[in-house]
Structures are given as structure tokens and as C-alpha cells.
Amino acid sequence: MSGKGPNSGKSAVEAHYSAHPYPKADAIDTMALRREELNTLAGRWSQPIPRDARILVAGCGTREALSWALCFPQAQVYGCDLSSTSLAIGRSLIEQLGVTNVRLEQRDLLTLDDEDGLFDVVSSWGVLHHLPDPLQGLRTIRARLRPGGVMHLMLYSRRNRYYIRDFQELVRKLAAPGGGDAGAKMATAKGLTLGTGWKDSRLARFSEYVRGQHDNDPPHWADSFVHPQETDYDLPGLFELLEAGGARFLAWNKPWTWVVRPRFKDPKLAAAYSALDQLEQWEVADRMMMPVFDLLAGLASDPPAERPWMGDDDALLDSVLARTDGEQIILQGNIDRGQRKPLKTLIVDRVKGRKDAVELHTLARFTLVRPRVVATLIKHVDGERTLRAACEAACASHRVPFDGPTRQELVSTARQLIHPYGALLVRAPGP
Ligand SMILES: C[S@@+](CC[C@H](N)C(=O)[O-])C[C@H]1O[C@@H](n2cnc3c(N)ncnc32)[C@H](O)[C@@H]1O
């Protein structure tokens, strides 16, 4: 572990997020809800989230608790965070959307205890690594998870953060003569990332990205360059943390970022990769792709998950096997990682009194579109049928050839159906 700042402690983190509420959420239609992740989660839960789940979002920031509440409308969501400004933004979004199944509180997650009861889902995304002692944080939230429940965690990967961590150290060093307070660090970081005298610097490689981040997403920029406290992990360190915290790794939340086999075009390289054990394969992905550690974990005391880690296609098939609770399904737009378009979230509502139609609208509401294929697919994926049956039925309705029974064909049919809309279905919990 590395990267702790000298100004460590809860108050510095609280001050940071009060000055830079995260994530940026000043307008409803900029909300990029984490459907894609939730979607993957839903497919790989060993015990599905109950309809009336209790969901804890520890370190909810501006909108994460709201995302869960929208995705699971019959759940009770409780979000806590240190930052009053983040919570104020969250409350205003909740009010604008008229969401009633979420409660927010300004609170240190380390104070969670038995009086809070147990939760079916505990999410702490991008939070524990900002605590002075992440292990203490993990143990505290793990103690709130019911047996069979699932934690959704994101922790910084050392490789992913390497240049940022270096840069933060530089900022601290150069800001120190001016007192090293948040204002001095901000000025120093701006001078170094946005100043014009650095066109040939190491950061110049990232300059367009950094500049864009600063202009379009200031909280993200601040998280990168002036955060007062963070810890990062390599893969062995991550698994040590989970074990010490009494947690069992279940799966990567975005499994496709951890599967690099299809990228090895040379058969010898592919064979060498395939001969590695699972951790070694992940080490390859960690070096090549540097994903953040976005994962699902259960209690170490739970029996091993029924479903071991699955490959890309399995995750896709599982994800697409959606069911609805009869009220609302959410689609996340533009998940195709090849297209770098802004995310757009669509909510799909059943139309009262009509079994054969759905309405799609954005969070800004009432932009009504009715893409027929998606609507048909939704109609067919009712939680009772298999993906195969749903695809067959949807293909038949739209005269798209459905090539037959092999798994690969099923995968490609699912992709064909889904990609035109850049959308995946999110499974809401059934009874
Ligand atoms: C990077 S943001 C992530 C927000 C949210 N989880 C998301 O993914 O959108 C980290 C959040 O953790 C909160 N936080 C950090 N330490 C905390 C603590 N000890 N108790 C509660 N919240 C904390 C911060 O205030 C901040 O809002």
C-alpha cells in the first residue's frame, strides 16, 4: 500500500469532498447511473437481491444511493457520507425525481453498528481507499452484511493510479512552501496540469484528458490531483485486504476488463496465457489494461459462491437474462466501450393497461421513444423464459435470423439485438 498524504484523517477527506462533491451531479440528465454494473451484478448473484432489499451505500457521494433506489424501487436504501455538500446535491436530485425509497445521512461509515441492522447489499464504491485505515472500514461495513449478501467495492489499483500518485506527491512537495493547505495544492496542481509552460512534460501525454477533466468534470480532476488521502493496492494486496476483512472475492464487476485472451492473436502467446493460473492471468490484465479493482464480495463465512468467476460471454448471457418486477426496467445507453459517446440512461416503464408496450424516457423525463426491437425484447424477457426463448421470439418478430442452438450463436444474437441500442437490460429482483 502506498500514497497516504501527510494531511491524512477524516477531516481532510470531509473538507475535500465538501469542496469537490463527487461525482458531478449538478443536473439530472448528467446522471450516469451504474446500470451497467448493476446489470452485471444481478446476473451473478448467488442469492438474488430480494425485492424489498435493505441496501447500504457507505460513502454514497452525490448520487450513488439514488442510483440504487431507482434500480430497485421496492428496496430501502440508506446512504451515508461525510460530505454535507454531496448529500445536499443528492437530496435535491431525490426530490426532483420524487424518489421515496432512499434516506441519506451525514455520517462517518466507521460509526455503523449493530443498531443499523444487517443489509442485503452493501456498496462502498471508491470509498475505503480514502479512509485512514481501509481495513477498519472494510471490517465495519462487512459487519453490516447479512449472510448470503453481496458487497460492491471499488478500490484503487496501484498500476491504474501510478502517474496520479506520483503527481500528487509532486503537488504536495511544491505546495508545501506556501503552507501546503488545500488552496495552495489546488493552485500548484492547476499550474502544473493546466499551465502553458509544460507542453513537453510527462503529463503532456495526458494533457488533453487532464484539461478536459478539469473543464468538464472538476470533481474528477480534484479527485485525481489534489486528494488529501488515498491508498492503492496491487492484486496480492487486494486479496490480503479482503481476507483480513473477512470478505470473500466473488467476481469482478466488469469481467470483460479482466479477460485478455482474445487479444492474443499469436497462438503461441494465447497458449502461454491460457497455461497461467487465474491470478497470473489477472496479473496480465492488470499490467495490460490497468482496470480499477471493481468487485463483488461476500462474507468469508458464506459457503463458496455457487457460480465461480465467469468469462465475458457468460456475463453477457447472464446479464441479458433480465426479468422485471413489472414496474420499471432501466437501460444504460452507450455501453459499447468502442464508442466514446456520453452515457445516457433511459428508464423503461410499463404502460398501464397495455401488456405489449413500454415507454422509454430519460431521467430528464418524457423524451418518449419506442424502439421496437428493445420493446419486443423486453416483452419477451419476462423472467420466465430463457434468454434463448426471448431471443428467438424477438428475432422472429423482427425477421432477424436466429441461427440456432449453439452458445456462441446465442451470444452473437444477444449482441446483435442489444448493440443497436447500446443498451443492456437490468434485471430487477423477482419475488
Ligand atoms: C470518490 S467518492 C465516491 C462516491 C460514491 N460512492 C460513488 O461512487 O459515486 C468517495 C466518497 O466517500 C465519502 N467518504 C470518505 N470517507 C468516508 C467515511 N469515513 N464515512 C463516510 N463517507 C466517507 C466521501 O465524502 C465521498 O463522497
The ligand as a MOL file (V3000), in Angstrom:
LIG
                    3D

  0  0  0     0  0            999 V3000
M  V30 BEGIN CTAB
M  V30 COUNTS 27 29 0 0 0
M  V30 BEGIN ATOM
M  V30 1 C -14.9760 9.0210 -4.7080 0
M  V30 2 S -16.3890 9.3960 -3.7760 0 CHG=1
M  V30 3 C -17.4580 8.0520 -4.2320 0
M  V30 4 C -18.9180 8.3810 -4.0570 0
M  V30 5 C -19.8710 7.2470 -4.4380 0
M  V30 6 N -19.5900 6.0250 -3.7250 0
M  V30 7 C -19.8430 6.9870 -5.9200 0
M  V30 8 O -19.2420 6.0100 -6.3720 0
M  V30 9 O -20.4310 7.7710 -6.6750 0 CHG=-1
M  V30 10 C -15.9360 8.9450 -2.1190 0
M  V30 11 C -16.9890 9.3410 -1.0960 0
M  V30 12 O -16.6870 8.6990 0.1580 0
M  V30 13 C -17.0010 9.5920 1.1990 0
M  V30 14 N -16.2730 9.1770 2.4090 0
M  V30 15 C -14.9350 9.1000 2.5740 0
M  V30 16 N -14.6520 8.6720 3.8180 0
M  V30 17 C -15.8460 8.4320 4.4340 0
M  V30 18 C -16.2320 7.9680 5.7230 0
M  V30 19 N -15.3230 7.6700 6.6470 0
M  V30 20 N -17.5450 7.8630 6.0100 0
M  V30 21 C -18.4870 8.1800 5.0810 0
M  V30 22 N -18.1840 8.6410 3.8510 0
M  V30 23 C -16.8780 8.7630 3.5260 0
M  V30 24 C -16.5770 10.9340 0.6540 0
M  V30 25 O -17.1620 12.0230 1.3390 0
M  V30 26 C -17.0170 10.8440 -0.8060 0
M  V30 27 O -18.3070 11.3380 -1.0020 0
M  V30 END ATOM
M  V30 BEGIN BOND
M  V30 1 1 1 2
M  V30 2 1 2 3
M  V30 3 1 2 10
M  V30 4 1 3 4
M  V30 5 1 4 5
M  V30 6 1 5 6
M  V30 7 1 5 7
M  V30 8 2 7 8
M  V30 9 1 7 9
M  V30 10 1 10 11
M  V30 11 1 11 12
M  V30 12 1 11 26
M  V30 13 1 12 13
M  V30 14 1 13 14
M  V30 15 1 13 24
M  V30 16 1 14 15
M  V30 17 1 14 23
M  V30 18 2 15 16
M  V30 19 1 16 17
M  V30 20 1 17 18
M  V30 21 2 17 23
M  V30 22 1 18 19
M  V30 23 2 18 20
M  V30 24 1 20 21
M  V30 25 2 21 22
M  V30 26 1 22 23
M  V30 27 1 24 25
M  V30 28 1 24 26
M  V30 29 1 26 27
M  V30 END BOND
M  V30 END CTAB
M  END
